[in-house]
Amino acid sequence: MPERRPRRPRPNLRKLMFVLPNLFTVSSIFCGVYSIILCTGEAASGDHFYRAAISIFFGNFFDAFDGRVARMTKTQSEFGVELDSLADVITFGVAPGILVYKWALAGLGTLGIVVCAVYVACGAIRLARFNVSAHAEDSVQRFFVGLPIPLAAGMVVSLVIALHQPGRPAAEHVGLLPIALLMVVLSCLMVSTIRYRTFKEAGLNPRTALALLLVIGVGVVIALTGKVQLVLLVYFTVYVLLGIAEEAVFGRKRRAAAAAAPVVAEAEEPLLPAEEDEVAADATGPASPAADDPDDAAPRSAR
């Protein structure tokens, strides 16, 4: 009888599912790198900047879905969190910084470089703080502390799209200093303690459905007026101002409630092996004379 060939092991689909959310994250990185290439080319023009802004916007799309895909497939991991932060630094930090500098702030010289560098640095600080809070909290977060960097980049991108007109630089529309001031404000908002809603706890109910219809209706009205390019700018501006307005109205009450909350005692640091021996010796009384013997003073691991 012919020998039967051993069956090949079937691929573990569970392990392959861990790759799926990371593919969304890597796609976001590709969008950011493509935007940087468009901005740094020798023949960079208004059309290149417009395409670079669209590329960052698509990166925002991929970034919005990688976490949702991970939760749907139950493939969340610390690796995914760290990869997502590195991708955000590239796509929503470095790429928008270079885009705004080449698009408008190059006319300010060194000041333009400093403004864009501060934006990137504040974005990195914001992501580092988010990673620390993400490891410390297991529950669903209702608020972001500080403006998330993807939304700050969305504000920048929407401005580039809204002011895009072939053959006309951005300075002719609003000037260089207002754009630089906007970048500084976004940088400060990212590292601030202003809370921005995540909308993760919003379920499907009449209230959220009405709010969604209102948001869509505002976009449709703006588009019907012939200014489609302003839709994104209005959305991102409303979100940024919403966080500032809530902080102005409810911020004092939140801080008062946090100050009145009981302080949780910090956990004691674990004792080192040598310190444990000292604590045990103190608890049992004075050391015996035999403890002065050099042989008894050797560590236990060496015996």
Residue frames relative to the residue before (quaternion, step in Angstrom):
aa qw qx qy qz dx dy dz
M 1.0000 0.0000 0.0000 0.0000 0.00 0.00 0.00
P 0.4913 -0.6615 0.4680 0.3192 3.57 -0.94 0.78
E 0.5221 -0.6452 0.4656 0.3073 3.49 -1.11 0.78
R 0.3947 -0.7150 0.5283 0.2320 3.54 -1.00 0.84
R 0.4121 -0.7128 0.5112 0.2465 3.54 -0.85 0.99
P 0.4970 -0.6466 0.4759 0.3294 3.55 -0.99 0.72
R 0.4910 -0.6686 0.4767 0.2911 3.54 -1.01 0.80
R 0.4664 -0.6603 0.5105 0.2932 3.51 -1.08 0.76
P 0.5023 -0.6498 0.4624 0.3342 3.57 -0.95 0.76
R 0.4515 -0.6887 0.5004 0.2674 3.53 -0.97 0.88
P 0.5227 -0.6374 0.4506 0.3428 3.58 -1.01 0.70
N 0.4431 -0.6791 0.5232 0.2622 3.52 -1.09 0.81
L 0.3035 -0.7860 0.5134 0.1628 3.56 -0.29 1.28
R 0.5813 0.5874 -0.3803 0.4152 3.58 1.10 -0.54
K 0.6668 0.4824 -0.3021 0.4810 3.56 1.01 -0.80
L 0.6369 0.5260 -0.3369 0.4518 3.58 1.03 -0.70
M 0.6051 0.5715 -0.3620 0.4198 3.59 1.09 -0.58
F 0.5882 0.5726 -0.3738 0.4318 3.60 1.14 -0.50
V 0.6245 0.5489 -0.3413 0.4385 3.59 1.16 -0.50
L 0.5755 0.6538 -0.3719 0.3209 3.58 1.06 -0.74
P 0.7136 0.4155 -0.3012 0.4769 3.69 0.66 -0.87
N 0.6288 0.5381 -0.3426 0.4446 3.59 1.08 -0.63
L 0.5771 0.5667 -0.3790 0.4496 3.60 1.18 -0.48
F 0.6246 0.5174 -0.3363 0.4787 3.59 1.04 -0.71
T 0.6572 0.5115 -0.3122 0.4571 3.58 0.96 -0.85
V 0.6660 0.4896 -0.3027 0.4745 3.59 0.94 -0.88
S 0.6088 0.5399 -0.3547 0.4605 3.60 1.07 -0.65
S 0.6163 0.5305 -0.3391 0.4731 3.58 1.08 -0.67
I 0.6279 0.5229 -0.3358 0.4685 3.59 1.03 -0.74
F 0.6326 0.5310 -0.3338 0.4543 3.59 0.95 -0.84
C 0.6434 0.5192 -0.3266 0.4580 3.59 0.97 -0.82
G 0.6662 0.5031 -0.3054 0.4581 3.58 0.95 -0.84
V 0.6595 0.4960 -0.3104 0.4720 3.58 0.94 -0.84
Y 0.6386 0.5199 -0.3307 0.4611 3.59 0.98 -0.79
S 0.6299 0.5259 -0.3304 0.4664 3.58 1.04 -0.74
I 0.6530 0.5094 -0.3154 0.4633 3.59 0.94 -0.84
I 0.6434 0.5215 -0.3223 0.4584 3.59 0.97 -0.82
L 0.6522 0.5147 -0.3162 0.4580 3.58 0.98 -0.82
C 0.7046 0.4750 -0.2735 0.4506 3.59 0.96 -0.82
T 0.7447 0.4201 -0.2225 0.4684 3.58 1.02 -0.73
G 0.4363 0.6958 -0.4674 0.3272 3.61 1.21 0.12
E 0.6142 -0.5742 0.3957 0.3695 3.54 -1.18 0.54
A 0.7624 0.3378 -0.1855 0.5199 3.59 1.03 -0.71
A 0.1996 0.8038 -0.5358 0.1646 3.57 1.08 0.73
S 0.0040 0.7991 -0.5982 0.0600 3.55 -0.81 1.05
G 0.7583 -0.3665 0.2696 0.4668 3.55 -1.32 -0.14
D 0.6422 0.5180 -0.3258 0.4616 3.57 1.03 -0.73
H 0.6266 0.5263 -0.3349 0.4672 3.58 1.05 -0.73
F 0.6593 0.5000 -0.3157 0.4645 3.60 0.94 -0.83
Y 0.6266 0.5298 -0.3338 0.4640 3.58 1.03 -0.72
R 0.6715 0.4788 -0.2930 0.4838 3.58 0.93 -0.88
A 0.6198 0.5359 -0.3403 0.4613 3.59 1.07 -0.69
A 0.6452 0.5072 -0.3182 0.4746 3.58 1.02 -0.79
I 0.6388 0.5130 -0.3257 0.4718 3.59 0.98 -0.80
S 0.6306 0.5378 -0.3334 0.4493 3.59 1.01 -0.77
I 0.6535 0.4893 -0.3160 0.4833 3.60 0.96 -0.81
F 0.6172 0.5408 -0.3485 0.4530 3.58 1.04 -0.71
F 0.6532 0.4818 -0.3191 0.4893 3.61 0.97 -0.75
G 0.5963 0.5457 -0.3581 0.4673 3.58 1.11 -0.61
N 0.6194 0.5316 -0.3296 0.4745 3.56 1.10 -0.70
F 0.6180 0.5438 -0.3325 0.4602 3.57 1.07 -0.74
F 0.6841 0.4693 -0.2927 0.4755 3.60 0.84 -0.95
D 0.6527 0.5183 -0.3255 0.4466 3.59 0.98 -0.79
A 0.6412 0.5380 -0.3307 0.4359 3.58 1.06 -0.68
F 0.7458 0.4217 -0.2229 0.4651 3.59 1.09 -0.60
D 0.5491 0.6305 -0.4285 0.3426 3.63 1.07 -0.38
G 0.6689 0.4844 -0.3071 0.4728 3.60 0.97 -0.78
R 0.6466 0.5150 -0.3245 0.4597 3.58 1.00 -0.76
V 0.6375 0.5135 -0.3256 0.4732 3.57 1.01 -0.80
A 0.6465 0.5186 -0.3253 0.4552 3.59 0.98 -0.81
R 0.6721 0.4775 -0.3054 0.4765 3.59 0.98 -0.77
M 0.6466 0.5217 -0.3330 0.4460 3.59 0.98 -0.77
T 0.7500 0.3696 -0.2002 0.5106 3.58 0.99 -0.83
K 0.3703 -0.7531 0.4644 0.2828 3.58 1.35 -0.01
T 0.4626 0.6651 -0.4479 0.3781 3.55 0.93 0.99
Q 0.2381 0.7743 -0.5501 0.2030 3.59 1.05 0.72
S 0.0742 0.7851 -0.6100 0.0777 3.55 -1.06 0.78
E 0.6051 -0.5485 0.4283 0.3867 3.55 -1.24 0.41
F 0.5800 0.5729 -0.3713 0.4444 3.59 1.12 -0.60
G 0.6643 0.5062 -0.3036 0.4585 3.58 0.94 -0.87
V 0.6319 0.5319 -0.3327 0.4551 3.58 1.04 -0.77
E 0.6910 0.4693 -0.2857 0.4698 3.57 0.86 -0.93
L 0.6437 0.5135 -0.3274 0.4635 3.60 0.97 -0.79
D 0.6391 0.5262 -0.3280 0.4551 3.57 1.00 -0.80
S 0.6547 0.5049 -0.3216 0.4615 3.60 0.97 -0.77
L 0.6496 0.5025 -0.3227 0.4704 3.59 0.95 -0.79
A 0.6421 0.5132 -0.3230 0.4691 3.57 1.03 -0.76
D 0.6508 0.5226 -0.3192 0.4489 3.59 1.00 -0.80
V 0.6105 0.5442 -0.3589 0.4499 3.60 1.03 -0.69
I 0.6904 0.4698 -0.2822 0.4723 3.58 0.97 -0.83
T 0.7720 0.4087 -0.2060 0.4410 3.55 0.64 -1.18
F 0.8065 0.2668 -0.1260 0.5123 3.59 0.93 -0.84
G 0.6803 0.4389 -0.3014 0.5037 3.57 1.28 0.04
V 0.7724 0.3459 -0.1878 0.4985 3.55 0.44 -1.24
A 0.6826 0.5081 -0.3055 0.4274 3.60 0.79 -0.98
P 0.6930 0.4331 -0.3123 0.4843 3.69 0.78 -0.77
G 0.6091 0.5577 -0.3594 0.4345 3.59 1.06 -0.67
I 0.6790 0.4641 -0.2828 0.4937 3.57 0.93 -0.90
L 0.6245 0.5533 -0.3381 0.4355 3.58 1.00 -0.81
V 0.7016 0.4568 -0.2816 0.4688 3.59 0.79 -0.98
Y 0.6355 0.5277 -0.3435 0.4467 3.59 1.00 -0.71
K 0.7164 0.4358 -0.2596 0.4790 3.57 0.82 -0.96
W 0.6614 0.5297 -0.2971 0.4401 3.56 1.10 -0.72
A 0.8449 0.0444 0.0307 0.5323 3.59 0.88 -0.90
L 0.7772 0.4394 -0.2289 0.3880 3.58 0.60 -1.11
A 0.4326 0.6803 -0.4839 0.3405 3.61 1.20 0.06
G 0.6047 0.5753 -0.3506 0.4249 3.58 1.16 -0.51
L 0.6500 0.5052 -0.3224 0.4673 3.61 1.21 -0.30
G 0.4369 -0.7208 0.4479 0.2983 3.59 1.22 -0.04
T 0.8497 -0.0603 0.0732 0.5187 3.56 -0.91 -0.99
L 0.6130 0.5565 -0.3495 0.4386 3.58 1.03 -0.73
G 0.6432 0.5188 -0.3242 0.4606 3.58 0.99 -0.74
I 0.6313 0.5220 -0.3288 0.4699 3.57 1.04 -0.77
V 0.6596 0.5126 -0.3108 0.4535 3.58 0.92 -0.92
V 0.6504 0.5241 -0.3225 0.4453 3.59 0.91 -0.90
C 0.6929 0.4654 -0.2823 0.4728 3.58 0.86 -0.93
A 0.6392 0.5171 -0.3301 0.4637 3.60 1.04 -0.73
V 0.6291 0.5215 -0.3339 0.4698 3.59 1.02 -0.74
Y 0.6189 0.5409 -0.3419 0.4555 3.59 1.01 -0.76
V 0.6802 0.4787 -0.2950 0.4702 3.60 0.86 -0.94
A 0.6598 0.5118 -0.3151 0.4511 3.60 0.93 -0.88
C 0.6652 0.4884 -0.3093 0.4726 3.60 0.92 -0.83
G 0.6196 0.5363 -0.3420 0.4599 3.58 1.08 -0.65
A 0.6524 0.5005 -0.3115 0.4762 3.58 1.01 -0.80
I 0.6358 0.5134 -0.3286 0.4734 3.60 1.01 -0.77
R 0.6330 0.5361 -0.3243 0.4547 3.57 0.99 -0.83
L 0.6790 0.4831 -0.2952 0.4674 3.60 0.91 -0.86
A 0.6316 0.5233 -0.3384 0.4611 3.60 1.00 -0.74
R 0.6569 0.4948 -0.3120 0.4757 3.58 0.98 -0.81
F 0.6364 0.5239 -0.3339 0.4572 3.58 1.01 -0.74
N 0.6407 0.5248 -0.3355 0.4489 3.60 0.95 -0.80
V 0.6405 0.5211 -0.3295 0.4578 3.59 0.98 -0.80
S 0.6913 0.4629 -0.2829 0.4773 3.60 0.89 -0.89
A 0.6210 0.5480 -0.3479 0.4393 3.60 1.08 -0.67
H 0.6666 0.4755 -0.3057 0.4859 3.60 1.05 -0.71
A 0.6887 0.4962 -0.2897 0.4422 3.59 1.08 -0.67
E 0.7667 0.3061 -0.1657 0.5394 3.60 1.10 -0.63
D 0.2457 -0.7846 0.5570 0.1175 3.55 -0.85 1.02
S 0.6265 0.5533 -0.3413 0.4299 3.60 1.16 -0.51
V 0.6309 -0.5239 0.4111 0.3981 3.54 -1.33 0.26
Q 0.3474 -0.7510 0.5275 0.1925 3.57 -0.77 1.03
R 0.3266 -0.7514 0.5456 0.1765 3.55 -0.88 0.98
F 0.7958 0.1908 -0.0766 0.5695 3.57 1.15 -0.61
F 0.3360 -0.6541 0.6313 0.2465 3.51 -1.33 0.48
V 0.3071 -0.7109 0.5970 0.2096 3.56 -1.05 0.76
G 0.7812 0.1195 -0.1418 0.5961 3.54 -0.21 1.30
L 0.5937 -0.5802 0.4233 0.3630 3.54 -1.21 0.53
P 0.4265 -0.7012 0.4968 0.2820 3.65 -0.70 0.97
I 0.5561 -0.6493 0.4076 0.3210 3.56 -0.98 0.84
P 0.6115 0.5296 -0.3981 0.4326 3.70 0.94 -0.50
L 0.6769 0.4742 -0.2991 0.4769 3.58 1.04 -0.71
A 0.5953 0.5279 -0.3671 0.4819 3.60 1.12 -0.52
A 0.6531 0.4877 -0.3089 0.4902 3.58 0.99 -0.79
G 0.6191 0.5440 -0.3415 0.4519 3.59 1.05 -0.71
M 0.6171 0.5352 -0.3366 0.4685 3.58 1.08 -0.70
V 0.6627 0.4982 -0.2980 0.4730 3.58 0.96 -0.89
V 0.6740 0.5069 -0.2924 0.4508 3.56 0.89 -0.99
S 0.6621 0.5069 -0.3124 0.4551 3.58 0.93 -0.86
L 0.6197 0.5286 -0.3463 0.4655 3.59 1.11 -0.60
V 0.6447 0.5120 -0.3205 0.4686 3.58 0.97 -0.83
I 0.6648 0.4963 -0.3026 0.4693 3.59 0.95 -0.86
A 0.6773 0.5127 -0.3009 0.4334 3.58 0.92 -0.90
L 0.7554 0.3837 -0.2036 0.4907 3.59 1.00 -0.79
H 0.4468 0.7092 -0.4552 0.3004 3.57 1.22 0.07
Q 0.1694 0.7254 -0.6537 0.1335 3.49 -0.90 1.08
P 0.4747 -0.6981 0.4464 0.2968 3.62 -0.60 1.09
G 0.8376 0.2241 -0.1792 0.4649 3.52 -0.97 0.95
R 0.7129 0.3867 -0.2574 0.5253 3.61 1.24 -0.01
P 0.3709 -0.7394 0.5116 0.2324 3.61 -0.68 1.03
A 0.6460 -0.5532 0.3692 0.3745 3.54 -1.24 0.48
A 0.5912 0.6047 -0.3746 0.3803 3.61 1.07 -0.66
E 0.6217 0.5518 -0.3486 0.4331 3.62 1.10 -0.54
H 0.6603 0.5095 -0.3110 0.4558 3.61 1.17 -0.42
V 0.8414 0.0379 0.0355 0.5379 3.58 0.57 -1.13
G 0.5203 -0.6313 0.4304 0.3815 3.62 1.15 -0.28
L 0.5972 -0.6047 0.4061 0.3358 3.55 -1.26 0.42
L 0.6659 0.5331 -0.3185 0.4134 3.60 0.88 -0.88
P 0.6423 0.4972 -0.3593 0.4594 3.68 0.90 -0.64
I 0.6369 0.5101 -0.3373 0.4695 3.59 1.03 -0.71
A 0.6430 0.5068 -0.3182 0.4780 3.59 0.99 -0.81
L 0.6432 0.5152 -0.3232 0.4651 3.59 1.00 -0.79
L 0.6228 0.5338 -0.3393 0.4605 3.59 1.02 -0.75
M 0.6554 0.5080 -0.3169 0.4604 3.59 0.93 -0.85
V 0.6466 0.5084 -0.3218 0.4689 3.59 1.01 -0.77
V 0.6450 0.5180 -0.3198 0.4619 3.59 0.97 -0.85
L 0.6595 0.4958 -0.3112 0.4716 3.60 0.92 -0.86
S 0.6246 0.5354 -0.3355 0.4590 3.58 1.03 -0.74
C 0.6748 0.4846 -0.2928 0.4734 3.59 0.91 -0.89
L 0.6490 0.5203 -0.3266 0.4487 3.59 0.98 -0.77
M 0.6321 0.5460 -0.3444 0.4285 3.61 1.02 -0.70
V 0.7623 0.3422 -0.1976 0.5126 3.61 0.96 -0.78
S 0.4893 0.6592 -0.4365 0.3682 3.60 1.25 0.14
T 0.4869 -0.6380 0.5032 0.3205 3.54 -1.36 -0.01
I 0.3437 0.7312 -0.5100 0.2951 3.59 1.20 0.42
R 0.3375 -0.7592 0.5261 0.1814 3.57 -0.87 0.96
Y 0.0995 -0.7639 0.6366 0.0367 3.52 -1.06 0.90
R 0.5016 -0.6839 0.4480 0.2828 3.53 -0.88 0.96
T 0.3474 -0.7294 0.5538 0.2015 3.55 -1.09 0.79
F 0.2508 -0.7939 0.5019 0.2344 3.59 1.22 -0.59
K 0.3812 0.7326 -0.4877 0.2830 3.60 1.19 0.43
E 0.6891 0.4758 -0.2888 0.4641 3.57 1.13 -0.59
A 0.5098 0.6565 -0.4235 0.3601 3.58 1.26 -0.17
G 0.1638 -0.7956 0.5791 0.0690 3.56 -0.66 1.12
L 0.6231 -0.5194 0.4199 0.4071 3.52 -1.33 -0.04
N 0.2801 0.7274 -0.5744 0.2499 3.54 -0.34 1.31
P 0.7095 -0.4630 0.2934 0.4429 3.63 -1.19 0.27
R 0.6418 0.5423 -0.3372 0.4245 3.60 1.00 -0.73
T 0.7003 0.4426 -0.2727 0.4892 3.57 0.86 -0.93
A 0.6152 0.5396 -0.3525 0.4540 3.59 1.06 -0.66
L 0.6499 0.5063 -0.3170 0.4699 3.59 1.00 -0.81
A 0.6458 0.5136 -0.3207 0.4651 3.58 1.00 -0.82
L 0.6507 0.5132 -0.3173 0.4610 3.57 0.98 -0.82
L 0.6497 0.5068 -0.3169 0.4696 3.58 0.97 -0.80
L 0.6304 0.5325 -0.3294 0.4588 3.57 1.06 -0.74
V 0.6518 0.5093 -0.3137 0.4662 3.58 0.96 -0.86
I 0.6667 0.4890 -0.3021 0.4744 3.57 0.92 -0.90
G 0.6455 0.5388 -0.3220 0.4351 3.57 0.99 -0.82
V 0.6306 0.5222 -0.3335 0.4674 3.58 1.01 -0.77
G 0.6581 0.5082 -0.3100 0.4611 3.57 0.96 -0.82
V 0.6519 0.5118 -0.3175 0.4607 3.57 0.99 -0.82
V 0.6444 0.5204 -0.3255 0.4561 3.59 0.97 -0.82
I 0.6567 0.4978 -0.3145 0.4712 3.58 0.94 -0.85
A 0.6593 0.5105 -0.3127 0.4549 3.58 0.97 -0.84
L 0.6641 0.5148 -0.3112 0.4440 3.58 0.99 -0.78
T 0.6260 0.5338 -0.3446 0.4521 3.58 1.17 -0.41
G 0.5777 -0.6191 0.3602 0.3914 3.57 1.29 0.04
K 0.6474 0.4846 -0.3187 0.4944 3.59 1.25 0.26
V 0.0264 -0.8435 0.5361 -0.0210 3.55 0.64 1.15
Q 0.6414 0.5624 -0.3296 0.4046 3.57 1.04 -0.77
L 0.6461 0.5302 -0.3239 0.4433 3.60 1.24 -0.28
V 0.4644 0.7076 -0.4453 0.2923 3.61 1.21 -0.25
L 0.6932 0.4667 -0.2872 0.4682 3.59 0.77 -0.97
L 0.6377 0.5365 -0.3316 0.4423 3.57 0.97 -0.83
V 0.6514 0.5031 -0.3139 0.4733 3.59 0.99 -0.80
Y 0.6492 0.5268 -0.3253 0.4419 3.60 0.90 -0.87
F 0.7131 0.4475 -0.2675 0.4687 3.58 0.77 -1.02
T 0.6301 0.5326 -0.3404 0.4510 3.59 1.03 -0.71
V 0.6453 0.5139 -0.3207 0.4654 3.59 0.96 -0.83
Y 0.6531 0.5095 -0.3268 0.4550 3.61 0.94 -0.82
V 0.6569 0.5046 -0.3158 0.4627 3.59 0.91 -0.88
L 0.6976 0.4645 -0.2753 0.4710 3.59 0.89 -0.91
L 0.5862 0.5825 -0.3711 0.4235 3.59 1.13 -0.59
G 0.6592 0.4982 -0.3096 0.4705 3.58 0.96 -0.81
I 0.6537 0.4996 -0.3168 0.4719 3.59 0.97 -0.81
A 0.6557 0.5133 -0.3141 0.4560 3.60 0.96 -0.84
E 0.6630 0.4958 -0.3120 0.4662 3.60 0.92 -0.83
E 0.6347 0.5166 -0.3320 0.4691 3.57 1.05 -0.72
A 0.6570 0.5095 -0.3149 0.4577 3.60 1.00 -0.78
V 0.7244 0.4330 -0.2449 0.4772 3.60 1.01 -0.78
F 0.8242 0.2375 -0.0862 0.5069 3.58 0.80 -1.04
G 0.4531 0.7268 -0.4407 0.2687 3.61 1.20 -0.18
R 0.6606 0.5008 -0.3181 0.4599 3.60 0.92 -0.86
K 0.6510 0.5114 -0.3225 0.4590 3.59 0.97 -0.80
R 0.6453 0.5147 -0.3254 0.4613 3.61 0.99 -0.80
R 0.6705 0.4911 -0.3099 0.4618 3.58 0.91 -0.85
A 0.6359 0.5185 -0.3328 0.4648 3.58 1.04 -0.72
A 0.6526 0.5028 -0.3134 0.4724 3.59 1.01 -0.78
A 0.6523 0.5059 -0.3181 0.4662 3.58 1.02 -0.77
A 0.6578 0.5025 -0.3150 0.4643 3.59 1.04 -0.72
A 0.6845 0.4791 -0.2840 0.4704 3.59 1.09 -0.67
A 0.5335 0.6299 -0.4151 0.3824 3.60 1.18 -0.33
P 0.5447 -0.6221 0.4413 0.3488 3.62 -1.05 0.68
V 0.4279 -0.6995 0.5159 0.2478 3.54 -1.01 0.84
V 0.3254 -0.7478 0.5502 0.1794 3.54 -0.77 1.06
A 0.4478 -0.7025 0.4828 0.2699 3.57 -0.76 1.02
E 0.4754 -0.6767 0.4855 0.2835 3.50 -0.99 0.88
A 0.5125 -0.6458 0.4748 0.3080 3.54 -1.04 0.79
E 0.4819 -0.6670 0.4819 0.3010 3.56 -0.97 0.85
E 0.5143 -0.6409 0.4751 0.3146 3.51 -1.08 0.77
P 0.5174 -0.6415 0.4541 0.3386 3.60 -0.96 0.76
L 0.4670 -0.6849 0.4879 0.2735 3.53 -1.06 0.82
L 0.4695 -0.6352 0.5345 0.3007 3.50 -1.20 0.64
P 0.6725 -0.4997 0.3395 0.4275 3.62 -1.17 0.42
A 0.6623 0.5022 -0.3212 0.4538 3.60 0.92 -0.83
E 0.6573 0.5043 -0.3134 0.4641 3.56 1.03 -0.80
E 0.6046 0.5489 -0.3600 0.4511 3.59 1.10 -0.63
D 0.6365 0.5226 -0.3283 0.4625 3.58 1.01 -0.80
E 0.6520 0.5165 -0.3195 0.4540 3.58 1.01 -0.85
V 0.6465 0.5105 -0.3218 0.4668 3.57 1.01 -0.84
A 0.6544 0.5079 -0.3149 0.4633 3.60 0.97 -0.82
A 0.6497 0.5156 -0.3213 0.4570 3.59 0.99 -0.78
D 0.6509 0.5072 -0.3152 0.4688 3.56 1.02 -0.80
A 0.6667 0.5137 -0.3050 0.4457 3.58 1.04 -0.75
T 0.7279 0.4266 -0.2452 0.4776 3.60 1.04 -0.69
G 0.6403 -0.5259 0.3392 0.4454 3.59 1.20 -0.08
P 0.7565 -0.3721 0.2551 0.4734 3.59 -1.26 -0.17
A 0.5723 -0.6084 0.4333 0.3386 3.50 -1.15 0.68
S 0.4986 -0.6538 0.4872 0.2942 3.55 -1.15 0.68
P 0.6373 -0.5367 0.3717 0.4094 3.61 -1.13 0.45
A 0.6071 0.5764 -0.3735 0.3996 3.59 1.02 -0.61
A 0.5755 0.6058 -0.3888 0.3880 3.55 1.18 -0.40
D 0.6046 0.5593 -0.3654 0.4337 3.60 1.22 -0.34
D 0.5018 0.6458 -0.4367 0.3748 3.60 1.21 -0.15
P 0.4993 -0.6699 0.4510 0.3139 3.65 -0.79 0.91
D 0.6308 0.5355 -0.3561 0.4342 3.58 1.03 -0.68
D 0.6732 0.4758 -0.3053 0.4767 3.58 1.03 -0.73
A 0.6249 0.5538 -0.3451 0.4285 3.59 1.17 -0.41
A 0.5004 0.6514 -0.4397 0.3632 3.61 1.19 -0.15
P 0.5526 -0.6138 0.4345 0.3592 3.59 -1.07 0.65
R 0.5850 -0.6182 0.3984 0.3418 3.54 -1.13 0.73
S 0.6264 0.5587 -0.3555 0.4112 3.55 1.03 -0.60
A 0.6664 0.4999 -0.3145 0.4552 3.57 1.21 -0.44
R 0.5973 0.5895 -0.3757 0.3933 3.57 1.20 -0.20
